[in-house]
Amino acid sequence: MDDTRDAELGMRKAAVPSPAVPSRISPARSRRLHVMDRGFRWLTGGLAFLVLLLLVGVALSLFLRGWEAFHHFGFAFFWSDAWDPVTENFGALVPIYGTLVSSLIALLIAVPISFGIALFISELAPEWLRQPVGSAIELLAGIPSIIFGMWGLFVFAPVLGSAEPWLNDHLGALRGIGALFRGPPMGIGMLTAGIILAIMVIPFISAIMRDVFLVVPTMLKESAYGLGATTWEVARHVVLPYTRTAVVGGVFLGLGRALGETMAVTFVIGNAQDLHISLLDAGNSIAAALANEFAEAFSPMYKSALMALGFILFIITFVVLVLAKLMLWHLGQGQGKAGL
Amino acid sequence: MKFNGVAFMLGVMSLGVAGLAQAETISAAGGTAIYPVLSKWAETYKQKTGTMVNYQAIGSGGGIAQIKAKTVAFANSDMPLKPEYLSKDQLVQFPAVIIGITPVVNVPGIKPGELTFNGTVLTGIYLGKIKKWNDAAIADLNKGVKLPDMNITVVHRSDGSGTTFNFTNYLAKVSPEWKQRVGDNTAVSWPVGVGGKGNAGVAAYVQRIPGAIGYVEYAYAKENHMAYGKMINAAGKVVTPDLATFQAAAANADFTKVEDFYMILTNQPGAQSWPISAATYILMRKDADKTANAGVLKFARWFLTAPQAQAEARSLDYVPLPKTTVTQIEAYWKRTLGQ
């Protein structure tokens, strides 16, 4: 693949007339064109720079507004589970924990399901079924998050609530992970939030997986089939290694969405500033805390603590994206070597 | 040519503003507790006068923030502001109606008004000390009621709220432990429970979760046909949340003794008084445009005095203010707003 790309580039280079060839464009016009070219470059460069400026601006203003809280509570802000507006004692541990755990649950559920969906559409489904299933997933991606929140609270939570006593009795009885499933069967809480988030990120992850699975060269797959590989073996040893860069990218895209999701989580997570091991208990996420409390934050320190939470969410998503980039870069290197 | 264009744009914009002013829209924001009656009033008022009242139920704290930022003509708060706080921000306040806050439960087999609570039991539940519905403390108050062996799930507000302020204020008045550990405010650090957004959010959570208890403005309990609880008041009598008991609590309130109508109506004396009653307040700016304030006052005078507005309030179980209080409010307007 890389070879053909190089060849194309080479052809394009050759097509550009070299300056040595006398041209019919007058010197004045050439100068004007040159100025326009430069102007255009500055313009587009400026637009690109604007994004950077915005990014830094948002981060900086969040940090400055949150500074009062960071300064007052110090590093303890990150691991204090207090959230008391009356005595103005704030800590970010509960919302940070809730954000990370609900997103983790979402990925644990969404990644295998998305993989299955993508594999089915790209490899197994008959031609006439691919389009409808693909469209259905794209429609799922288009549903506004508040709809998921309402559906989660009014339809899904009661169903899960009636299943939770069973979880309590069976999974809750296990040693170790049992603690995760012992709790009040309310139907709302960390687990509900994680499952709703999973439903919301499945379309994103599976759409990307499907798209990249489709670009795997048929020859590679057919060769594997020809050697007697099963569909699973082809998926595991040909399709996945060939596309893992993009697959990881898709997973991180889903993670990015799950971390910042607000409305749907607010509806079902329970909005309680308590730290519980049990996934059936109510918790809070950073985005949900902001949505709930911002309009009503009555003291400067309260507001500053919320801004500081916002800054932390910004940093978490930023770190996730950087990790994703690093991983992609690392995988890309590995693949390049394997290709040689 | 360019300047003409700008002038034209400005002309169009000012026409737009003038057009809006002519249709007269009063923009307002504040608590969710008053929203059912205020939206009813706004509808009737529009039919009568053509003036639109655009009220956004964003919460009491949000209302206070909006009026401070001068973005609304009036705000509503279920928590009165202290007089010194008002004068600092050029604000005035007066009560609009009396509301009642009621505990609501979702216990299988329990019908509205079947359970009775007192301050100690309610505090025990909200502190997480009473964990089961068949706890002896609840059973003692409810002899003859079959209580299930079921976990109690506490529901509170997740957003800051005047309803929360009055509820926690009541708990703080009846329990020194609550006062010391939690305190009273529009948002507090809840010892236990899950949080729902707004009165409607709490109502939804309580309806969804078997074994749940929450607190909502009475209109929300009634509209959603929820199992509200009775209370034992400061006089030791069992009272049902309704117009009569909210009115009784208000009747004991003497607004002449306080500045800027600053009065919290929880745990009032009187055999008939509902213990978690509250006045909900309208906030206005002293330094706002005179005609804008006049428009708000016209609306306020209408809902404080018009028989139709009062009947609408009663039909939704809000208690209109007594005549004497309305006269005081009108004198207060003259004094503070000059109209």
Chai-1 contact restraints between the chains, C-beta under 6 A:
chainA,res_idxA,chainB,res_idxB,connection_type,confidence,min_distance_angstrom,max_distance_angstrom,comment,restraint_id
A,D84,B,S189,contact,1.0,0.0,6.0,A-B,restraint_1
A,P85,B,A187,contact,1.0,0.0,6.0,A-B,restraint_2
A,V86,B,G183,contact,1.0,0.0,6.0,A-B,restraint_3
A,V86,B,N185,contact,1.0,0.0,6.0,A-B,restraint_4
A,V86,B,V188,contact,1.0,0.0,6.0,A-B,restraint_5
A,A157,B,R208,contact,1.0,0.0,6.0,A-B,restraint_6
A,P184,B,N151,contact,1.0,0.0,6.0,A-B,restraint_7
A,P184,B,T153,contact,1.0,0.0,6.0,A-B,restraint_8
A,M186,B,T153,contact,1.0,0.0,6.0,A-B,restraint_9
A,M186,B,I209,contact,1.0,0.0,6.0,A-B,restraint_10
A,G270,B,V194,contact,1.0,0.0,6.0,A-B,restraint_11
A,N271,B,S158,contact,1.0,0.0,6.0,A-B,restraint_12
A,N271,B,G195,contact,1.0,0.0,6.0,A-B,restraint_13
A,A272,B,V194,contact,1.0,0.0,6.0,A-B,restraint_14
A,A272,B,G195,contact,1.0,0.0,6.0,A-B,restraint_15
A,A282,B,V194,contact,1.0,0.0,6.0,A-B,restraint_16
A,N292,B,S158,contact,1.0,0.0,6.0,A-B,restraint_17
A,N292,B,D159,contact,1.0,0.0,6.0,A-B,restraint_18
A,N292,B,K197,contact,1.0,0.0,6.0,A-B,restraint_19
A,A295,B,I58,contact,1.0,0.0,6.0,A-B,restraint_20
A,A295,B,G59,contact,1.0,0.0,6.0,A-B,restraint_21
A,A295,B,G62,contact,1.0,0.0,6.0,A-B,restraint_22
A,E296,B,G59,contact,1.0,0.0,6.0,A-B,restraint_23
A,E296,B,G61,contact,1.0,0.0,6.0,A-B,restraint_24
A,E296,B,G62,contact,1.0,0.0,6.0,A-B,restraint_25
A,E296,B,D159,contact,1.0,0.0,6.0,A-B,restraint_26
A,E296,B,G160,contact,1.0,0.0,6.0,A-B,restraint_27
A,F298,B,G61,contact,1.0,0.0,6.0,A-B,restraint_28
